[in-house]
Amino acid sequence: MSITDGFLGYRRAGRGVGIRNHTLVACISPCAEGWVRRLHLEPYDRVLPSRGACTFDQRFLNDLGQLLLNPNVGAVLTLSMGCDSVGVAQLTEALVRAGMPHEHLVLADFEGPEEFFAEARPHLDDLRARSASPREPCPLSDLFLGAKCGGSDYSNGIFSNPLVHDVFALLIAAGARCVVSEVAEYIGLENQIRAQFTSPIEATRFDADIQQRIGRLRRQGAARSQMVEGNRAGGLTTIEEKALGSAAKFAGLPITACLATEPEYESPHPGQRGLFLQLGSHQEPEVFTEMASAGCVGALFTTGRGGGFTHPLVPLLVSSASRSKPIVRSDLTDFHVPAWTTPGERKRLAQEYLQKILDWASGAESAVERESLFSFAWPQRSEDRG
């Protein structure tokens, strides 16, 4: 696909456009997780683990429901133990309203694992068949991508993140949605970021929320812990310096709105386009779970010495400009960013990077996807942090 053609995606009625067509096996109760490990899953099947406890409060149901409706999901098989009928009924109603192909199995209904496997496999085959659909040409305005750093070194802020900035500018100009989410790395940049909001109301929301979150991170020592030894070995000295490099992804770009994550995950309104700033976790893979809950379908992951995983629902495209020895294999980097010396070289690289992104959005697997290096985590809520 060329830049002017857009990308090839999966249109979901009322749910946006996905870049993958996953059949999702969702473990509503933790009892189901061990059983799922023995199912014969296909490459585009994904497993959504439980939250680790048999508690089905409204917040958990809302969170789970939003993940199930991510545009990358084509069909859902939910599994429960049988003691969670109220929660299952609510989720089922949401899936019916969305027109999502789905089935539900109760583990307590089976004599044992072998009977469950015999029953579950044809259900999965049926769901895959019901969700099968061809990719369709889609304009860039149908794309919703995120970006985040990880395993950063000095090269992130000088080369990789500025290139993401340039790609974001091109996508936003074409009507796409983009999102960033790194609360711990906004430290020291609150005033600059606040000035980027196009809405004074949203700027006020950001200011009130970020001060509360950063204060909590400082009290817990989490902000300081972001300067791990790998970052220091990569040439970074302070959390403020790391923040400057992180913010290079979106510095100066107009920000449409904040996306809150508490008490529920916010998604952009149907008519909203542009850049969004998500106020949630500060570490991966929790950040990508929050992005998935907002409807994001893929994320650009810039790294210096790390970057060896991808998310089950939001696939990651890894880029790096680092010349230091990587923590993980260098072949897991999808786009190696050379050090440019002129504005013309930078512009050419942005076009090449965007083309790589569109090929990936149209179906080309990233390196970490091919290796099935998936990592999922439920984000902590404020009451979980104390």
C-alpha positions in Angstrom: 0.0 0.0 0.0 1.2 3.5 -0.8 0.8 6.4 1.5 -1.9 7.9 -0.7 -3.8 4.6 -0.8 -4.1 4.4 3.0 -4.0 0.8 4.5 -5.9 -2.5 4.4 -8.0 -3.0 7.5 -11.0 -4.8 9.0 -14.1 -2.6 9.2 -16.1 -3.2 12.4 -19.6 -1.8 12.5 -19.7 0.8 15.2 -16.2 -0.2 16.5 -13.8 1.4 14.1 -11.2 -0.3 11.9 -8.8 -3.1 13.0 -5.4 -4.0 11.6 -5.7 -7.6 12.9 -8.5 -10.1 13.0 -8.1 -12.0 16.3 -10.3 -14.7 17.8 -10.1 -13.8 21.5 -10.3 -16.4 24.3 -11.2 -14.4 27.4 -10.8 -16.1 30.8 -13.4 -14.4 33.0 -12.4 -16.4 36.0 -8.8 -17.5 36.9 -9.8 -21.1 37.0 -10.0 -21.1 33.2 -6.4 -20.1 32.5 -4.8 -23.5 33.0 -7.4 -25.2 30.8 -6.8 -22.7 28.0 -3.1 -23.4 27.9 -3.8 -26.9 26.5 -6.1 -25.8 23.7 -4.6 -25.9 20.2 -4.7 -22.3 19.3 -4.2 -20.8 15.8 -1.6 -18.0 15.1 -4.2 -15.3 15.3 -6.0 -16.6 18.4 -5.2 -14.5 21.5 -5.8 -15.3 25.2 -7.0 -12.7 27.6 -6.1 -13.7 31.2 -8.3 -13.0 34.1 -7.6 -10.4 36.7 -6.4 -13.1 39.1 -9.4 -13.1 41.5 -13.0 -14.3 41.5 -14.3 -10.8 41.9 -16.7 -9.4 39.2 -17.3 -5.8 40.2 -18.7 -3.3 37.7 -15.3 -1.8 37.1 -13.8 -5.1 36.0 -16.7 -5.9 33.7 -16.4 -2.4 32.1 -12.7 -2.9 31.6 -13.1 -6.4 30.1 -16.0 -5.3 27.9 -13.9 -2.5 26.3 -11.0 -4.9 25.6 -13.4 -7.4 24.0 -14.7 -4.7 21.6 -11.3 -3.5 20.4 -11.4 -3.3 16.6 -8.6 -5.9 16.3 -11.0 -8.5 17.8 -13.2 -10.4 15.3 -14.8 -13.0 17.6 -14.8 -13.9 21.3 -15.0 -17.1 23.3 -15.6 -16.4 27.0 -14.8 -19.0 29.6 -16.0 -19.0 33.2 -16.3 -21.4 36.1 -20.0 -21.0 36.5 -20.1 -18.9 39.7 -20.1 -15.6 37.8 -23.4 -15.7 35.9 -24.3 -12.0 36.5 -21.0 -10.8 35.0 -21.3 -13.2 32.0 -24.8 -12.0 31.3 -23.7 -8.4 31.2 -20.8 -9.1 28.9 -22.9 -11.2 26.6 -25.4 -8.4 26.3 -22.6 -6.0 25.3 -21.3 -8.5 22.7 -24.8 -9.0 21.2 -25.3 -5.2 20.9 -22.0 -4.9 19.1 -22.8 -7.7 16.7 -19.7 -9.6 17.8 -19.5 -13.3 17.0 -19.2 -15.0 20.4 -19.7 -18.1 22.4 -19.6 -18.9 26.1 -18.5 -22.1 27.9 -18.8 -22.9 31.6 -16.1 -25.2 32.9 -18.3 -26.6 35.6 -20.5 -28.1 32.9 -17.8 -30.6 31.8 -16.8 -33.8 33.4 -13.1 -33.0 32.9 -10.5 -31.4 30.7 -10.8 -33.8 27.8 -14.5 -33.2 27.4 -13.9 -29.5 27.6 -11.2 -29.7 24.8 -13.5 -31.7 22.6 -16.3 -29.2 23.0 -14.1 -26.0 22.8 -12.3 -26.8 19.6 -15.4 -26.8 17.3 -16.6 -23.6 19.0 -13.3 -22.0 18.1 -13.4 -23.3 14.6 -16.9 -21.9 14.2 -15.9 -18.5 15.6 -12.9 -18.2 13.3 -15.2 -19.0 10.3 -17.8 -16.4 11.4 -15.2 -13.7 11.9 -13.4 -14.4 8.6 -13.5 -11.4 6.3 -11.2 -9.8 3.7 -9.2 -6.7 4.4 -10.7 -3.6 2.8 -9.0 -0.4 1.6 -9.2 2.2 4.3 -8.1 5.9 4.4 -5.6 7.0 7.0 -8.4 8.8 8.8 -9.6 5.3 10.0 -6.3 4.5 11.7 -5.8 4.8 15.5 -2.1 4.3 16.5 -0.2 4.8 19.8 3.5 5.3 20.6 5.6 4.7 23.6 9.3 4.3 24.6 11.0 1.5 26.4 14.6 0.5 27.2 15.5 4.1 26.3 19.0 5.5 25.7 20.3 8.8 24.3 19.3 7.9 20.8 15.6 7.8 21.5 15.3 11.5 22.1 17.7 12.5 19.3 16.5 10.3 16.4 13.8 7.6 17.1 11.2 9.8 18.9 11.6 12.8 16.6 10.9 10.5 13.7 7.7 9.3 15.4 6.8 13.0 15.8 7.1 13.5 12.0 5.0 10.4 11.3 2.4 11.5 13.7 2.3 14.9 12.0 1.7 13.2 8.7 -1.0 10.9 10.1 -2.8 13.7 12.0 -2.8 15.9 8.9 -4.6 12.9 7.1 -7.2 12.8 9.8 -5.9 9.8 11.8 -6.0 9.4 15.6 -2.7 9.1 17.6 -2.2 8.6 21.3 0.7 8.8 23.7 0.7 7.6 27.3 3.8 8.0 29.6 2.7 9.8 32.7 6.0 9.3 34.7 7.9 10.8 31.8 6.1 14.1 31.7 7.9 15.3 34.8 9.3 18.8 34.3 7.4 19.3 31.1 3.9 19.9 32.4 3.8 23.6 31.3 5.0 22.8 27.8 2.5 20.0 27.3 -0.4 22.0 28.8 0.3 24.7 26.2 -0.2 22.1 23.3 -3.9 21.5 24.1 -6.2 23.1 21.6 -9.0 23.2 24.3 -8.6 25.2 27.5 -11.0 22.8 29.2 -8.8 19.8 28.2 -5.7 21.7 29.3 -7.2 22.2 32.8 -8.1 18.5 33.0 -4.6 17.6 32.1 -3.1 20.0 34.7 -5.3 18.7 37.6 -4.8 15.1 36.8 -1.0 15.2 36.0 -0.2 17.0 39.3 -2.0 14.4 41.3 -0.5 11.5 39.4 3.1 12.8 39.5 2.8 13.6 43.2 1.7 10.0 43.8 4.5 8.6 41.7 7.1 10.7 43.6 5.7 9.6 47.0 6.0 6.0 45.9 9.4 6.4 44.4 8.0 5.2 41.0 9.2 8.3 39.2 12.8 7.8 40.4 12.6 4.1 39.5 12.1 5.0 35.9 15.8 5.8 35.7 16.9 2.1 35.7 20.4 1.0 35.2 19.8 0.3 31.5 18.9 3.9 30.9 22.0 5.2 32.7 24.1 2.7 30.7 22.6 4.2 27.6 23.8 7.7 28.5 20.8 9.2 30.3 21.3 10.9 33.6 18.0 12.1 35.1 14.3 11.4 34.8 13.9 14.9 33.4 16.4 14.2 30.6 14.5 11.0 29.9 11.2 13.0 29.8 12.7 15.4 27.2 13.6 12.5 25.0 10.2 10.8 25.5 8.3 14.0 24.7 10.1 14.4 21.4 7.4 12.0 20.0 4.8 14.8 20.2 6.5 18.0 21.2 4.8 21.0 19.6 2.0 19.0 18.1 -1.6 20.2 18.9 -3.3 17.9 21.4 -7.0 17.3 21.0 -8.0 15.9 24.4 -7.1 13.8 27.4 -8.2 10.2 27.6 -8.9 9.4 31.2 -8.5 5.8 32.5 -10.4 6.2 35.8 -13.0 5.4 36.7 -13.5 4.1 33.2 -11.4 4.1 30.1 -12.2 6.9 27.7 -12.1 6.7 24.0 -12.1 9.5 21.5 -15.6 10.7 20.5 -16.7 9.7 17.0 -16.0 13.1 15.5 -12.6 13.6 17.3 -9.4 13.3 15.4 -5.8 14.3 16.1 -3.4 13.6 19.0 -4.7 12.3 22.4 -2.8 12.1 25.7 -3.8 9.2 27.8 -3.6 9.6 31.6 -3.0 6.2 33.0 -0.1 3.8 33.8 3.6 4.6 33.2 5.0 1.2 32.3 4.4 -1.4 29.6 2.6 -3.7 29.0 -0.1 -2.0 31.2 0.0 1.1 29.0 -0.8 -0.9 25.9 -3.7 -2.6 27.7 -5.0 0.9 28.4 -4.5 1.9 24.7 -6.4 -1.2 23.6 -9.3 -0.3 25.9 -9.5 3.1 24.2 -9.7 1.5 20.8 -6.1 1.9 19.7 -5.1 -0.9 17.2 -1.3 -0.7 17.1 1.6 1.1 18.7 5.0 2.3 17.7 7.6 1.2 20.2 10.9 3.1 20.2 13.8 1.6 22.1 17.4 1.9 22.8 18.6 -1.3 24.4 15.3 -3.2 25.0 12.1 -3.8 23.2 11.7 -7.6 23.0 7.9 -8.1 23.4 4.5 -7.3 21.8 1.0 -7.0 23.2 -1.7 -9.6 22.4 -4.3 -7.0 21.3 -2.2 -4.0 20.2 0.7 -5.2 18.1 4.0 -3.3 18.4 6.3 -2.1 15.6 9.8 -1.7 17.1 12.2 1.0 15.9 15.6 1.9 17.2 18.5 4.2 16.4 20.8 2.8 19.1 24.3 1.7 18.3 24.9 0.3 21.7 24.7 -3.4 22.4 21.0 -4.4 22.7 19.5 -6.3 25.6 17.6 -8.4 23.1 18.3 -9.6 19.6 18.7 -6.8 17.1 16.6 -8.7 14.6 13.6 -7.8 16.7 13.9 -4.2 15.5 11.6 -3.5 12.5 12.9 -0.1 11.5 16.6 0.8 12.2 16.8 4.6 12.3 20.0 6.0 10.9 21.5 9.2 12.2 20.4 11.9 9.8 22.4 15.1 9.2 20.0 17.2 7.1 16.3 18.1 7.1 16.0 16.4 3.8 17.3 13.1 5.1 14.9 13.3 8.1 11.9 14.0 5.8 12.9 11.0 3.6 13.2 8.7 6.6 9.8 9.8 7.9 8.3 8.8 4.6 10.1 5.4 4.7 9.0 4.9 8.3 5.4 5.7 7.4 5.4 3.3 4.5 6.7 0.6 6.9 3.9 1.4 9.3 1.3 1.1 6.6 2.6 -2.2 5.4 2.5 -3.5 8.9 -1.1 -2.1 9.4 -2.1 -3.8 6.2 -1.0 -7.2 7.5 2.8 -7.6 7.5 3.7 -9.0 10.9 6.3 -7.2 13.0 9.3 -9.2 14.2 8.0 -9.6 17.8 4.6 -10.8 16.4 6.3 -13.5 14.3 8.1 -14.7 17.4 4.9 -14.6 19.5 6.6 -12.6 22.2 3.3 -11.5 23.8 3.1 -9.8 27.2 -0.2 -8.7 28.8 -0.9 -7.0 32.1 -4.0 -5.5 33.7 -3.3 -1.9 34.8 -3.3 -1.1 38.5 -6.1 1.2 39.6 -5.7 4.0 42.2 -7.2 1.9 45.0 -4.7 -0.9 44.2 -1.8 1.5 44.7 -2.9 2.7 48.1 
